Amino acid sequence: MDTDNLVRMANRIGEFFQTMPEREEAVLGVTQHLRRYWEPRMRRELLAHLDHTGGGGLLPIVRDALLAHRNELI
């Protein structure tokens, strides 16, 4: 799977949710979207990217969602 493409897709999700006025609600929205619509292997690859690079290339809101709700995304 192409990690760069996963990062781009995750960032597009983050761009949508970061416009929400409540930061915690936005982070939860990113998490819920990834859990509902992404295959488990896509989520695992994105989490592996986070582990290996510290989240290089990810928007802060996406990185925060992955860190805060990691157990929900495995």
N, CA, C and O atoms as a GROMACS GRO file, in nm:
protein
  296
    1MET      N    1   0.084  -0.117   0.000
    1MET     CA    2   0.000   0.000   0.000
    1MET      C    3   0.089   0.125   0.000
    1MET      O    4   0.195   0.125   0.064
    2ASP      N    5   0.050   0.227  -0.068
    2ASP     CA    6   0.128   0.349  -0.082
    2ASP      C    7   0.103   0.441   0.038
    2ASP      O    8  -0.004   0.502   0.050
    3THR      N    9   0.201   0.450   0.125
    3THR     CA   10   0.187   0.531   0.246
    3THR      C   11   0.165   0.678   0.213
    3THR      O   12   0.087   0.745   0.280
    4ASP      N   13   0.233   0.728   0.113
    4ASP     CA   14   0.215   0.869   0.076
    4ASP      C   15   0.070   0.898   0.040
    4ASP      O   16   0.016   1.003   0.074
    5ASN      N   17   0.007   0.804  -0.029
    5ASN     CA   18  -0.133   0.821  -0.066
    5ASN      C   19  -0.222   0.818   0.060
    5ASN      O   20  -0.316   0.896   0.071
    6LEU      N   21  -0.192   0.729   0.154
    6LEU     CA   22  -0.269   0.724   0.279
    6LEU      C   23  -0.256   0.855   0.356
    6LEU      O   24  -0.354   0.905   0.411
    7VAL      N   25  -0.137   0.910   0.359
    7VAL     CA   26  -0.115   1.039   0.427
    7VAL      C   27  -0.196   1.148   0.359
    7VAL      O   28  -0.260   1.229   0.427
    8ARG      N   29  -0.195   1.151   0.227
    8ARG     CA   30  -0.273   1.252   0.154
    8ARG      C   31  -0.422   1.238   0.184
    8ARG      O   32  -0.491   1.336   0.209
    9MET      N   33  -0.472   1.114   0.180
    9MET     CA   34  -0.614   1.091   0.206
    9MET      C   35  -0.650   1.129   0.350
    9MET      O   36  -0.753   1.192   0.374
   10ALA      N   37  -0.566   1.091   0.446
   10ALA     CA   38  -0.591   1.125   0.586
   10ALA      C   39  -0.590   1.277   0.605
   10ALA      O   40  -0.671   1.331   0.680
   11ASN      N   41  -0.500   1.345   0.537
   11ASN     CA   42  -0.494   1.491   0.548
   11ASN      C   43  -0.619   1.557   0.489
   11ASN      O   44  -0.665   1.659   0.540
   12ARG      N   45  -0.673   1.501   0.384
   12ARG     CA   46  -0.798   1.556   0.328
   12ARG      C   47  -0.912   1.542   0.428
   12ARG      O   48  -0.994   1.632   0.442
   13ILE      N   49  -0.916   1.430   0.498
   13ILE     CA   50  -1.015   1.412   0.604
   13ILE      C   51  -0.991   1.516   0.713
   13ILE      O   52  -1.084   1.580   0.761
   14GLY      N   53  -0.865   1.531   0.752
   14GLY     CA   54  -0.830   1.630   0.853
   14GLY      C   55  -0.867   1.772   0.814
   14GLY      O   56  -0.914   1.849   0.897
   15GLU      N   57  -0.847   1.806   0.687
   15GLU     CA   58  -0.883   1.941   0.639
   15GLU      C   59  -1.032   1.966   0.656
   15GLU      O   60  -1.072   2.077   0.692
   16PHE      N   61  -1.113   1.865   0.632
   16PHE     CA   62  -1.257   1.881   0.649
   16PHE      C   63  -1.291   1.906   0.795
   16PHE      O   64  -1.364   2.000   0.827
   17PHE      N   65  -1.239   1.823   0.884
   17PHE     CA   66  -1.278   1.830   1.024
   17PHE      C   67  -1.212   1.946   1.099
   17PHE      O   68  -1.267   1.992   1.199
   18GLN      N   69  -1.098   1.995   1.053
   18GLN     CA   70  -1.032   2.102   1.127
   18GLN      C   71  -1.108   2.234   1.120
   18GLN      O   72  -1.074   2.328   1.192
   19THR      N   73  -1.208   2.243   1.035
   19THR     CA   74  -1.288   2.365   1.028
   19THR      C   75  -1.393   2.370   1.140
   19THR      O   76  -1.458   2.473   1.159
   20MET      N   77  -1.409   2.260   1.212
   20MET     CA   78  -1.507   2.257   1.321
   20MET      C   79  -1.458   2.346   1.436
   20MET      O   80  -1.338   2.352   1.463
   21PRO      N   81  -1.550   2.414   1.505
   21PRO     CA   82  -1.509   2.506   1.611
   21PRO      C   83  -1.452   2.435   1.735
   21PRO      O   84  -1.365   2.491   1.803
   22GLU      N   85  -1.497   2.315   1.765
   22GLU     CA   86  -1.448   2.242   1.883
   22GLU      C   87  -1.339   2.144   1.842
   22GLU      O   88  -1.364   2.051   1.766
   23ARG      N   89  -1.219   2.166   1.892
   23ARG     CA   90  -1.104   2.083   1.854
   23ARG      C   91  -1.126   1.935   1.889
   23ARG      O   92  -1.099   1.848   1.807
   24GLU      N   93  -1.174   1.907   2.010
   24GLU     CA   94  -1.193   1.768   2.051
   24GLU      C   95  -1.295   1.697   1.962
   24GLU      O   96  -1.279   1.580   1.928
   25GLU      N   97  -1.400   1.768   1.925
   25GLU     CA   98  -1.501   1.711   1.836
   25GLU      C   99  -1.442   1.684   1.698
   25GLU      O  100  -1.475   1.584   1.634
   26ALA      N  101  -1.354   1.772   1.653
   26ALA     CA  102  -1.290   1.755   1.522
   26ALA      C  103  -1.197   1.634   1.522
   26ALA      O  104  -1.197   1.555   1.428
   27VAL      N  105  -1.119   1.619   1.629
   27VAL     CA  106  -1.029   1.504   1.641
   27VAL      C  107  -1.110   1.375   1.643
   27VAL      O  108  -1.073   1.277   1.578
   28LEU      N  109  -1.218   1.375   1.717
   28LEU     CA  110  -1.305   1.257   1.722
   28LEU      C  111  -1.366   1.229   1.584
   28LEU      O  112  -1.381   1.113   1.547
   29GLY      N  113  -1.400   1.333   1.510
   29GLY     CA  114  -1.455   1.316   1.376
   29GLY      C  115  -1.356   1.248   1.282
   29GLY      O  116  -1.394   1.162   1.204
   30VAL      N  117  -1.230   1.286   1.291
   30VAL     CA  118  -1.126   1.221   1.210
   30VAL      C  119  -1.118   1.073   1.247
   30VAL      O  120  -1.114   0.986   1.160
   31THR      N  121  -1.115   1.046   1.377
   31THR     CA  122  -1.106   0.908   1.425
   31THR      C  123  -1.224   0.826   1.375
   31THR      O  124  -1.206   0.716   1.323
   32GLN      N  125  -1.344   0.878   1.392
   32GLN     CA  126  -1.463   0.804   1.351
   32GLN      C  127  -1.465   0.778   1.202
   32GLN      O  128  -1.505   0.670   1.158
   33HIS      N  129  -1.421   0.875   1.123
   33HIS     CA  130  -1.418   0.855   0.977
   33HIS      C  131  -1.320   0.742   0.942
   33HIS      O  132  -1.352   0.653   0.864
   34LEU      N  133  -1.201   0.747   1.000
   34LEU     CA  134  -1.102   0.643   0.970
   34LEU      C  135  -1.153   0.506   1.013
   34LEU      O  136  -1.132   0.407   0.942
   35ARG      N  137  -1.219   0.498   1.126
   35ARG     CA  138  -1.268   0.369   1.176
   35ARG      C  139  -1.382   0.316   1.089
   35ARG      O  140  -1.389   0.196   1.064
   36ARG      N  141  -1.469   0.403   1.045
   36ARG     CA  142  -1.586   0.359   0.968
   36ARG      C  143  -1.555   0.326   0.822
   36ARG      O  144  -1.609   0.230   0.767
   37TYR      N  145  -1.467   0.404   0.761
   37TYR     CA  146  -1.453   0.396   0.615
   37TYR      C  147  -1.321   0.341   0.566
   37TYR      O  148  -1.308   0.309   0.447
   38TRP      N  149  -1.224   0.328   0.652
   38TRP     CA  150  -1.095   0.274   0.609
   38TRP      C  151  -1.085   0.127   0.648
   38TRP      O  152  -1.131   0.088   0.755
   39GLU      N  153  -1.025   0.047   0.561
   39GLU     CA  154  -0.999  -0.093   0.593
   39GLU      C  155  -0.897  -0.100   0.707
   39GLU      O  156  -0.812  -0.012   0.720
   40PRO      N  157  -0.904  -0.204   0.789
   40PRO     CA  158  -0.807  -0.218   0.898
   40PRO      C  159  -0.662  -0.211   0.852
   40PRO      O  160  -0.578  -0.152   0.921
   41ARG      N  161  -0.631  -0.270   0.737
   41ARG     CA  162  -0.491  -0.267   0.692
   41ARG      C  163  -0.447  -0.125   0.657
   41ARG      O  164  -0.329  -0.092   0.672
   42MET      N  165  -0.539  -0.041   0.609
   42MET     CA  166  -0.505   0.098   0.581
   42MET      C  167  -0.476   0.172   0.711
   42MET      O  168  -0.381   0.250   0.719
   43ARG      N  169  -0.557   0.148   0.812
   43ARG     CA  170  -0.535   0.213   0.942
   43ARG      C  171  -0.404   0.165   1.004
   43ARG      O  172  -0.328   0.245   1.059
   44ARG      N  173  -0.377   0.036   0.995
   44ARG     CA  174  -0.251  -0.018   1.050
   44ARG      C  175  -0.130   0.044   0.980
   44ARG      O  176  -0.030   0.077   1.045
   45GLU      N  177  -0.139   0.061   0.850
   45GLU     CA  178  -0.027   0.120   0.776
   45GLU      C  179  -0.007   0.266   0.817
   45GLU      O  180   0.107   0.312   0.830
   46LEU      N  181  -0.116   0.338   0.836
   46LEU     CA  182  -0.104   0.478   0.878
   46LEU      C  183  -0.046   0.487   1.019
   46LEU      O  184   0.034   0.575   1.047
   47LEU      N  185  -0.086   0.396   1.107
   47LEU     CA  186  -0.030   0.394   1.242
   47LEU      C  187   0.118   0.355   1.238
   47LEU      O  188   0.198   0.409   1.316
   48ALA      N  189   0.156   0.265   1.151
   48ALA     CA  190   0.298   0.228   1.135
   48ALA      C  191   0.378   0.348   1.087
   48ALA      O  192   0.491   0.370   1.131
   49HIS      N  193   0.321   0.425   0.996
   49HIS     CA  194   0.386   0.548   0.949
   49HIS      C  195   0.407   0.644   1.066
   49HIS      O  196   0.514   0.704   1.080
   50LEU      N  197   0.305   0.658   1.150
   50LEU     CA  198   0.316   0.743   1.268
   50LEU      C  199   0.429   0.694   1.358
   50LEU      O  200   0.509   0.775   1.407
   51ASP      N  201   0.437   0.565   1.380
   51ASP     CA  202   0.540   0.508   1.467
   51ASP      C  203   0.681   0.528   1.410
   51ASP      O  204   0.774   0.557   1.485
   52HIS      N  205   0.695   0.512   1.280
   52HIS     CA  206   0.829   0.517   1.219
   52HIS      C  207   0.878   0.658   1.190
   52HIS      O  208   0.998   0.683   1.189
   53THR      N  209   0.784   0.751   1.167
   53THR     CA  210   0.827   0.887   1.128
   53THR      C  211   0.782   0.994   1.226
   53THR      O  212   0.817   1.110   1.211
   54GLY      N  213   0.703   0.955   1.326
   54GLY     CA  214   0.647   1.056   1.416
   54GLY      C  215   0.530   1.129   1.351
   54GLY      O  216   0.485   1.232   1.401
   55GLY      N  217   0.484   1.075   1.240
   55GLY     CA  218   0.370   1.136   1.172
   55GLY      C  219   0.411   1.235   1.065
   55GLY      O  220   0.337   1.328   1.033
   56GLY      N  221   0.529   1.216   1.008
   56GLY     CA  222   0.577   1.306   0.904
   56GLY      C  223   0.476   1.323   0.791
   56GLY      O  224   0.428   1.226   0.733
   57GLY      N  225   0.446   1.448   0.761
   57GLY     CA  226   0.354   1.479   0.652
   57GLY      C  227   0.209   1.486   0.693
   57GLY      O  228   0.125   1.533   0.616
   58LEU      N  229   0.177   1.439   0.812
   58LEU     CA  230   0.038   1.443   0.858
   58LEU      C  231   0.004   1.579   0.919
   58LEU      O  232   0.086   1.641   0.986
   59LEU      N  233  -0.117   1.622   0.894
   59LEU     CA  234  -0.166   1.743   0.960
   59LEU      C  235  -0.171   1.718   1.111
   59LEU      O  236  -0.195   1.605   1.154
   60PRO      N  237  -0.151   1.821   1.191
   60PRO     CA  238  -0.157   1.803   1.337
   60PRO      C  239  -0.287   1.739   1.384
   60PRO      O  240  -0.285   1.657   1.476
   61ILE      N  241  -0.398   1.774   1.324
   61ILE     CA  242  -0.526   1.716   1.369
   61ILE      C  243  -0.532   1.567   1.343
   61ILE      O  244  -0.590   1.493   1.422
   62VAL      N  245  -0.475   1.521   1.234
   62VAL     CA  246  -0.472   1.379   1.202
   62VAL      C  247  -0.379   1.307   1.298
   62VAL      O  248  -0.412   1.201   1.352
   63ARG      N  249  -0.262   1.364   1.319
   63ARG     CA  250  -0.166   1.305   1.414
   63ARG      C  251  -0.227   1.297   1.554
   63ARG      O  252  -0.213   1.195   1.622
   64ASP      N  253  -0.295   1.404   1.596
   64ASP     CA  254  -0.360   1.404   1.728
   64ASP      C  255  -0.468   1.296   1.737
   64ASP      O  256  -0.480   1.229   1.840
   65ALA      N  257  -0.544   1.278   1.630
   65ALA     CA  258  -0.649   1.175   1.630
   65ALA      C  259  -0.587   1.036   1.641
   65ALA      O  260  -0.637   0.952   1.715
   66LEU      N  261  -0.479   1.012   1.569
   66LEU     CA  262  -0.413   0.881   1.573
   66LEU      C  263  -0.356   0.853   1.711
   66LEU      O  264  -0.365   0.742   1.762
   67LEU      N  265  -0.297   0.955   1.772
   67LEU     CA  266  -0.237   0.936   1.904
   67LEU      C  267  -0.343   0.921   2.013
   67LEU      O  268  -0.329   0.836   2.101
   68ALA      N  269  -0.447   1.001   2.007
   68ALA     CA  270  -0.548   1.001   2.112
   68ALA      C  271  -0.639   0.879   2.106
   68ALA      O  272  -0.689   0.834   2.210
   69HIS      N  273  -0.659   0.825   1.989
   69HIS     CA  274  -0.759   0.718   1.972
   69HIS      C  275  -0.699   0.594   1.904
   69HIS      O  276  -0.769   0.519   1.837
   70ARG      N  277  -0.573   0.574   1.923
   70ARG     CA  278  -0.501   0.464   1.858
   70ARG      C  279  -0.570   0.329   1.879
   70ARG      O  280  -0.586   0.253   1.784
   71ASN      N  281  -0.611   0.300   2.003
   71ASN     CA  282  -0.671   0.170   2.032
   71ASN      C  283  -0.800   0.146   1.956
   71ASN      O  284  -0.836   0.032   1.930
   72GLU      N  285  -0.870   0.251   1.921
   72GLU     CA  286  -0.994   0.238   1.845
   72GLU      C  287  -0.968   0.210   1.698
   72GLU      O  288  -1.058   0.166   1.626
   73LEU      N  289  -0.846   0.235   1.653
   73LEU     CA  290  -0.815   0.224   1.511
   73LEU      C  291  -0.739   0.096   1.474
   73LEU      O  292  -0.718   0.068   1.355
   74ILE      N  293  -0.698   0.020   1.572
   74ILE     CA  294  -0.621  -0.101   1.544
   74ILE      C  295  -0.712  -0.209   1.488
   74ILE      O  296  -0.666  -0.319   1.458
   0.00000   0.00000   0.00000
